[in-house]
Amino acid sequence: MTISSRDFNTLRTLAGKYSEIARLEIQEERMARYRRSNGLDIVRPVVLIDEVPWGEIRDEALTPVCAPELGWLEGQLRRTLYQWEHFQADMVVPPVFRVGKGVRSTGIGVRVKDEQIKGDTGAYITSHEYTDQLQTEADLAKLRLPEISYDKTGTEKRLAVAGDVFDGLMPVTLSGHTLNANIWDDISALRGVDNLLMDLAMRPDFMHQTARKFMDIIESRFTQYEELELLESNPILVHCTPACTDELPSADFTGTVRRKDVWGRCAAQIFGSVSPAMHDEFDLAYNQQVFSGCGLLYYGCCEPMDNKIDILRARFANLRKISITPWADPDRAARHIGGDYVLAAKPNPALVSRPAFDPKPVEAEIARYCEACREYKTPLEFVLKDVSTIANRPENLTRWCETVSVVLDRYYE
């Protein structure tokens, strides 16, 4: 790829600032805390912010100027630098710049059909109304196992660009993938929420057929990732949360990354509305078959899991962290988790959505988690994510970070 001198100089300047941050001692200190937390030590909770509505932050520092085909690199550099300056919390900028391995898929035979309503604030969140495409066994028969391929050419081009831009500044390497899949999120996008929930109650046999189809699809994808050597045993994050650990890759690792050497992550957000028994029958039973071979497992997203810890415990011997959302009871969650898993707390993103930031509800929310986890000796982390809007006020994220830090000072060193 030929890069103009203007674009190269722009990227080089950004890369220089990026590499200076990456060389700071605090990066290693934070990664060490990530590892201790994932090792179930009681440490000061890691605090991260992810899934930011970048379109609402109108700042010259984020304005792209390079050719569009360089956007993957320019955008990452600009956003990392901006977040580091304004709301870094405990983010890590690793001392090696990672270029992700590109992946292609033939798909599963059916594509999402929906109507969307998108706001005009610059936020990335969109409202969807999905068309139900999986109503019958004939519809299920349309589903196909995906064929996965490694985009070696595209990956090597990106690697060469990054290598030139960072030459003499910091090492550049390829990075693989963790194993992330949500069976019922995929099904809901092909059915719609109401139809899915109704059929769980009224047509359980058909929904088991559906779940098995998607379990087979995910198993096929994971197997191909492993065969194509697309996996990553040393990620910084697994779906927005700290991933650094001393336990991966496995002790018998010889150089080729296998499923047992990586994090897995699954969830069933739509199952926030079903009983523990139904959740276990229709989701966990299938995910157990797919994810039991992963080295470590992170379960959950936006569904409240505080009254379902026992069924997770029974299904997953490799479970290491559980997502606990604003709709869950932190005390009940910590009581059932104890010191066995990391409580991955998801603070309420609505508290940064208002034009006037109010620290009091943030203080109360964070303190409630801290008190519960201190009482039950539960490892704790915080990830503010799914931030659909900040009312076009990035300072809300800055003040959220400051507020959380003050609260943590009361409970942790």
Secondary structure, DSSP 8 states (H G I E B T S, - for coil): ----HHHHHHHHHHHHHHHHHHTSHHHHHHHHHHHHHHTT---S-EEEE-S--GGG---GGG---S-GGGHHHHHHHHHHHHHHHH--TT----SSEEEE--EEE---S----EEEEE-SSS---EEEEE-----SHHHHTT-----EEE-HHHHHHHHHHHHHHTTTTS-EEEE-B-EE--HHHHHHHHH-HHHHHHHHHH-HHHHHHHHHHHHHHHHHHHHHHHHTT-B-SS-SEETTEE---SS-S-TT--SS--GGGSEEEE--GGGGGS-HHHHIIIIIHHHHHHHTTSSEEEE-SSS--TT-HHHHHHH-TTEEEEEE-TTS-HHHHHHHHTTSSEEEE---GGGG-SSS--HHHHHHHHHHHHHHHHHTT--EEEEE------TT-THHHHHHHHHHHHHHHHH--
